[in-house]
Amino acid sequence: MGDQRSQDGSVQSVDRALQILNLLAEAPSLGVSEISRELGVHRSTAFRLLATLESHNYVEQESRRGTYRLGFGVLRLSGQVEARTDLVKEAQLVCDEVTDELNETSNVAILDDGAAVNICQTTGTRLVAVTQQYVGRRTPLHATSTGKILLAHAPADVLRSTLSGSLEAFTPHTVTDAAELETRLEEIRDRGWAAAVEEWESDTNAVAVAVSDRAGGVVAALSVTAPSFRMSPDGFPGIVAVLRRHAQHLSARLGSAGDPA
């Protein structure tokens, strides 16, 4: 069966395979004839689709031949979604703890398609504080503390794409030279933390450390953001010490035994 495209541009075979998974999610098991009827395709087409899904463990045949149910491959996918859900839940708890200790705004961000995406935030209660809502916002890798941590530990293709692309200047302090950014990323890897000194927003500084998963890879970045007059570069080491402690707690909650920084 060829990969014919439907009118909306989707690949027809992929669309039908996903329909099968949705059908089996709603019924304990279905036979080939039932599936072909639901899809409006010939029985042989339904069988070929099921055979492909079975080869990847997304469906399996029951003891009664010709009937299918969801396979353990689907559990593997759902496990990844659950891991992400756990990260958001645990990260929010850690942000609450960081802000409770420092009374400054804290964030956790993850790498997503060439940007740092904030997945949780807790805002400080000081009279002058960073109160802008960042959750769900995509922020630049080269101009933010979380972005630089994530970029420093990103896959080679992400690093290469960022360094070869246009580095937008958000303030007069944003690093827009690829060679200088690469040098700074090497420094971040060596010392284990990143800072953004009025690089994304004027009068605002931020510091971030890495969070590791159970495999020891960097899965997120934990940061504190504050007005530059209250959090100057001289105070970064003290903030980093607090962030590292909480990042280690978050890493431990995610099953990591290593030092995330």
C-alpha positions as CSV (number, residue, x, y, z in Angstrom):
1,M,0.0,0.0,0.0
2,G,1.5,3.4,-1.0
3,D,1.7,6.4,1.3
4,Q,-1.1,8.2,-0.5
5,R,-1.9,11.6,0.9
6,S,-5.4,12.6,1.9
7,Q,-7.0,16.0,1.0
8,D,-5.8,17.6,4.2
9,G,-2.2,16.6,3.4
10,S,-1.8,13.8,6.0
11,V,-0.3,10.5,5.0
12,Q,-3.2,8.1,4.6
13,S,-1.6,5.0,6.0
14,V,-0.4,6.9,9.1
15,D,-3.8,8.4,9.6
16,R,-5.4,4.9,9.4
17,A,-2.9,3.4,11.8
18,L,-3.6,6.1,14.3
19,Q,-7.3,5.4,13.9
20,I,-6.7,1.8,14.7
21,L,-4.9,2.7,17.9
22,N,-7.8,5.0,18.9
23,L,-10.4,2.3,18.1
24,L,-8.5,-0.2,20.3
25,A,-8.2,2.4,23.1
26,E,-12.0,2.4,23.2
27,A,-12.6,-1.3,22.9
28,P,-10.9,-4.2,24.7
29,S,-10.2,-6.0,21.4
30,L,-11.4,-5.9,17.8
31,G,-11.2,-8.3,14.9
32,V,-9.8,-7.5,11.4
33,S,-13.3,-7.4,9.9
34,E,-14.5,-4.9,12.6
35,I,-11.5,-2.7,12.1
36,S,-11.8,-2.7,8.3
37,R,-15.5,-1.8,8.6
38,E,-14.7,1.1,11.0
39,L,-12.0,2.4,8.7
40,G,-14.0,1.9,5.5
41,V,-11.1,-0.1,3.9
42,H,-10.7,-3.6,2.5
43,R,-9.9,-6.3,5.0
44,S,-6.5,-6.9,3.5
45,T,-5.6,-3.3,4.0
46,A,-6.6,-3.4,7.6
47,F,-4.6,-6.6,8.1
48,R,-1.4,-5.0,6.6
49,L,-1.8,-2.0,8.9
50,L,-2.3,-4.2,11.9
51,A,0.8,-6.3,10.9
52,T,2.9,-3.2,10.8
53,L,1.6,-2.0,14.2
54,E,2.2,-5.5,15.6
55,S,5.8,-5.5,14.4
56,H,6.4,-2.4,16.6
57,N,4.5,-3.9,19.5
58,Y,1.8,-1.3,19.4
59,V,-0.9,-4.0,18.9
60,E,-0.8,-7.7,19.7
61,Q,-3.0,-10.6,18.8
62,E,-5.1,-12.3,21.4
63,S,-5.1,-16.0,21.8
64,R,-8.1,-16.0,19.5
65,R,-6.4,-15.4,16.2
66,G,-7.7,-12.5,14.2
67,T,-8.5,-10.3,17.2
68,Y,-6.2,-7.5,18.4
69,R,-5.6,-5.3,21.4
70,L,-3.2,-2.6,22.3
71,G,0.4,-3.8,22.9
72,F,3.1,-2.9,25.3
73,G,4.7,-0.4,22.9
74,V,1.9,2.0,23.8
75,L,2.9,1.7,27.4
76,R,6.4,2.8,26.5
77,L,5.0,5.9,24.9
78,S,2.7,6.6,27.8
79,G,5.6,6.2,30.1
80,Q,7.4,9.1,28.4
81,V,4.3,11.3,28.8
82,E,4.0,10.3,32.4
83,A,7.7,11.2,32.9
84,R,7.0,14.7,31.6
85,T,4.0,15.0,33.8
86,D,6.1,14.0,36.8
87,L,8.8,16.6,35.8
88,V,6.2,19.4,35.8
89,K,4.7,18.4,39.1
90,E,8.0,17.9,40.9
91,A,9.5,21.0,39.3
92,Q,6.7,23.2,40.6
93,L,7.3,21.9,44.2
94,V,11.0,22.8,43.8
95,C,10.3,26.3,42.4
96,D,8.0,26.9,45.4
97,E,10.9,25.9,47.7
98,V,13.4,28.1,46.0
99,T,11.2,31.1,46.1
100,D,10.3,30.4,49.7
101,E,14.0,30.5,50.5
102,L,15.1,33.4,48.3
103,N,11.8,35.3,47.8
104,E,12.7,35.8,44.2
105,T,11.0,34.4,41.1
106,S,12.1,30.9,40.1
107,N,11.5,29.0,36.9
108,V,12.2,25.5,35.4
109,A,12.6,25.3,31.7
110,I,13.1,22.5,29.2
111,L,14.7,22.4,25.7
112,D,12.0,22.2,23.0
113,D,12.6,22.7,19.3
114,G,15.4,25.3,19.5
115,A,14.1,27.2,22.5
116,A,13.8,27.1,26.3
117,V,10.2,26.6,27.3
118,N,9.3,27.4,30.9
119,I,7.2,24.6,32.4
120,C,6.6,26.1,35.9
121,Q,7.2,29.3,37.9
122,T,6.8,30.7,41.4
123,T,6.8,34.5,41.8
124,G,8.5,36.3,44.7
125,T,6.5,38.6,47.0
126,R,8.9,41.6,47.2
127,L,7.5,45.0,46.4
128,V,9.8,45.2,43.4
129,A,9.9,41.7,41.8
130,V,9.9,39.9,38.5
131,T,6.2,39.1,38.2
132,Q,5.8,38.5,34.4
133,Q,4.2,35.2,33.7
134,Y,6.7,32.9,31.9
135,V,5.0,29.5,32.0
136,G,4.6,28.1,28.5
137,R,6.7,30.9,27.0
138,R,9.4,30.1,24.6
139,T,12.6,32.0,25.4
140,P,15.9,32.3,23.4
141,L,18.7,29.8,24.2
142,H,21.5,32.4,23.7
143,A,20.0,35.2,25.8
144,T,18.6,33.5,29.0
145,S,20.3,31.7,31.8
146,T,18.1,28.6,31.4
147,G,18.6,28.7,27.7
148,K,22.3,28.8,28.0
149,I,22.4,25.9,30.4
150,L,20.2,23.8,28.1
151,L,22.2,24.9,25.0
152,A,25.5,24.0,26.7
153,H,24.3,20.4,27.2
154,A,22.2,20.2,24.0
155,P,22.7,17.6,21.3
156,A,25.3,18.6,18.7
157,D,22.7,19.4,16.0
158,V,20.9,21.8,18.3
159,L,24.1,23.5,19.2
160,R,25.3,23.7,15.6
161,S,21.9,25.1,14.4
162,T,21.9,27.8,17.1
163,L,25.5,28.9,16.5
164,S,25.0,29.0,12.8
165,G,21.8,30.9,12.9
166,S,21.0,34.6,13.6
167,L,21.5,35.5,17.3
168,E,19.0,38.2,17.9
169,A,19.9,41.2,20.1
170,F,17.2,41.7,22.8
171,T,19.2,44.3,24.7
172,P,22.6,46.0,24.2
173,H,24.1,43.2,26.4
174,T,22.9,40.2,24.4
175,V,25.7,38.1,23.0
176,T,25.2,38.0,19.2
177,D,28.6,36.7,18.2
178,A,28.6,33.0,17.7
179,A,32.3,32.6,18.7
180,E,31.8,34.5,21.9
181,L,28.7,32.5,22.7
182,E,30.6,29.2,22.1
183,T,33.3,30.4,24.5
184,R,30.7,31.2,27.1
185,L,29.1,27.8,26.7
186,E,32.4,26.1,27.4
187,E,32.8,28.2,30.6
188,I,29.2,27.2,31.6
189,R,30.1,23.5,31.2
190,D,33.3,24.0,33.3
191,R,31.7,25.9,36.2
192,G,28.2,24.2,36.0
193,W,26.0,27.3,36.0
194,A,24.9,30.1,33.6
195,A,23.9,33.7,34.0
196,A,22.1,36.3,31.9
197,V,23.1,39.8,32.9
198,E,20.4,42.1,31.3
199,E,20.8,40.0,28.2
200,W,17.1,39.3,27.5
201,E,15.4,42.0,29.5
202,S,16.9,45.3,30.7
203,D,17.4,45.7,34.4
204,T,16.8,42.0,35.0
205,N,19.4,39.3,35.8
206,A,19.0,35.5,36.1
207,V,21.1,32.6,37.2
208,A,20.5,28.9,36.3
209,V,21.8,25.4,37.0
210,A,21.1,22.1,35.3
211,V,18.7,19.4,36.4
212,S,19.5,15.8,35.5
213,D,17.3,12.8,34.9
214,R,17.9,9.2,36.1
215,A,20.2,8.6,33.2
216,G,22.4,11.5,34.2
217,G,21.5,13.7,31.2
218,V,20.4,17.3,31.5
219,V,16.7,17.4,31.3
220,A,15.9,20.9,32.5
221,A,17.3,24.1,34.0
222,L,16.3,25.7,37.3
223,S,16.7,29.5,37.5
224,V,16.2,32.5,39.7
225,T,15.3,35.9,38.1
226,A,15.5,39.2,39.9
227,P,15.9,42.9,39.3
228,S,19.6,43.6,38.5
229,F,19.9,46.1,41.4
230,R,19.1,43.4,43.9
231,M,20.9,40.4,42.2
232,S,24.2,41.6,40.9
233,P,27.0,39.3,39.5
234,D,28.8,39.5,42.8
235,G,25.9,37.7,44.4
236,F,25.6,35.0,41.8
237,P,27.8,32.4,43.6
238,G,25.5,32.5,46.7
239,I,22.4,32.1,44.5
240,V,24.1,29.2,42.6
241,A,24.7,27.4,45.9
242,V,21.0,27.5,46.7
243,L,20.0,26.5,43.2
244,R,22.4,23.6,43.1
245,R,21.0,22.2,46.3
246,H,17.4,22.4,45.1
247,A,18.3,21.1,41.6
248,Q,19.9,18.0,43.3
249,H,16.6,17.5,45.2
250,L,14.7,17.7,41.9
251,S,17.1,15.4,40.2
252,A,16.7,12.9,43.1
253,R,12.9,13.1,42.8
254,L,13.3,12.2,39.1
255,G,15.4,9.2,40.0
256,S,18.9,10.6,39.4
257,A,21.7,9.7,41.8
258,G,24.2,12.1,40.2
259,D,25.2,15.7,40.6
260,P,23.1,17.7,38.0
261,A,25.6,20.6,37.9
